[in-house]
Amino acid sequence: MTIKTNLKDSLKTAMKSRDQVRVETIRGLLSAMQYEEIQKGLEDLPDEATTSILRTEIKKRREEQEFAEKASRQEILESLAKQIEVIESFLPSQLTAQALEKILADLKTTNPALNMGGAMKLLKDTYSGQYDGKVASEIAKRILG
């Protein structure tokens, strides 16, 4: 089952249970996906593109959280936290920092001349969408020097 199909099924369930935050969040996600489909001229986005959209939506909400925190708007912070939780429930599981460390250490032992750019490219090619790029970058800097 694709992520989009999963979102549509969850939307129906959320509407039946009258979970307004979940309904609004999922509708926003489906709208963002439809916009991308129209922009790219596709009928259905592949799951990689859908995952990218979900991550972008999470990033937007985290930025909004920072602004709400500066403005001391607790009700907005709570709403955004719920929205992030809803979006994260549709993302595939992420590699942990320990798993990334092991992968990067293995890459370094198999290829001692590997630089950071090469390591990040190999990570992206092999584990696309399964890790947080910022965390991977920090670990790569530490391991690869």
N, C-alpha and C positions, 0 to 999 in steps of 0.2 A: 504494500500500500504506500502510495506516495505521501509526502508531507502535506501537499495540498488537499488530497482526499481526506487525510486525517484531520486537517483543519476544518473542512466542511462538515465532517461527522461530529466533531467536537462543538462546532457552532450550533448544530441542531440540538445536541444534548444540553448545551449551556442555555439555549433559548427555552427549552422545556423546563429546566430547573430555575429559570429566571435569575441567572448569575450575570448581572449587568456588566460588571467589569470584564469578565471573560468574553461576553458577547461583543462588546465594543472593541476589545483588543483584537479578537480574531477577525472581526470585520475590517479593521484597519490593516491587518496583515494580508488578508485576501485582496484588499484594494491595492496595496503596494505591489502584490504579485501580478495583479491584472494590469497595472500600469507598466510594469517591466515587460510583460508579454506583448502589450501593444507597442511599446518602444522598440522591441526586438523583432516584432512581427512573427512571434511564435504562438502556437495554439496552447502548448503546455510547457512550462519551464522545467528543466531538469532539476533533480533534487539538489545538486550542487549550487545552482543559482538561487533556489528557494532558501537553502541554508544561509547563503550569503545575505539575502534580504532579511532573514530573521536576525542575524548578527548585527546588521545595520540598524534595525529597529531597536534592538537592545542597547546599542551604543547611543542612539538618540535619547533614549529614556534615561540612561545613566548621566548623560550631559544635563538633561533637564533636572535630574536629582541634585546635581551640584548647584545649579542656580536656585532651586527651591530651598536647599539647605542654607545657602547664603542669605536668602530672604526669610528664613525661619518659617517656612510654610509646611507645617507638619502634615496637614491633610493631603497636600500634593505629594509629599514624600511617600506616604503610605500607599496612595493610589498608584504611583509609579512603581513601587516595589511589587505590588500585586501584578501589575502589567508585565514586569520583567519575569516574574515567576511563571506567568501563563506562557509567555513566549519561550522561555527556557524548557518548558515541558515538551515542546515540539522539536527541539534540537536533538540531533544524535549525541550520544555520550562523548564527552571530551577526554582527551588524554590527560592524565595527571602530570604534575611537575616532575614527579619521580620517574614516570614512564618516559617523559621527554628527555630527562637527564640520561637515562639508560640508552635511549635511541641515539642521542648525540654523542655519548661516550663511545658507543659501538661504531658510529660513523668515523669518529676520530681514530680509533684503533685500526679500522680497516683501511683508512686513507689518512695517514699522518699529515699530508700536505694540504688537507682540506681547509679552506678559509671560511669565514662566516657566511659570505654570500652563497658559496657552493653548498654549505650545509643547509641553509634556509631553503634553497632551491630543491634540494633532495627531499627535505621535510615536506615542502609544499606538493611536490610531485607524488610522494608516497602517501602522505597523511592529510591531504587537502580537506579542510573543514573540520578536522578532528582535534584541533588544538588552538589555544589562544596565541596569536602571533607575538604579542607583547611579552608573554611569559617565555615563549620559545626563544625570542631574541635575547632576553636577559640571560637565559641558561646557556645559549650558544656563546655569548660574549665571555661568560665565566669559564666555560669548558675549553673553548678554542683560543681564548686569550685575545 
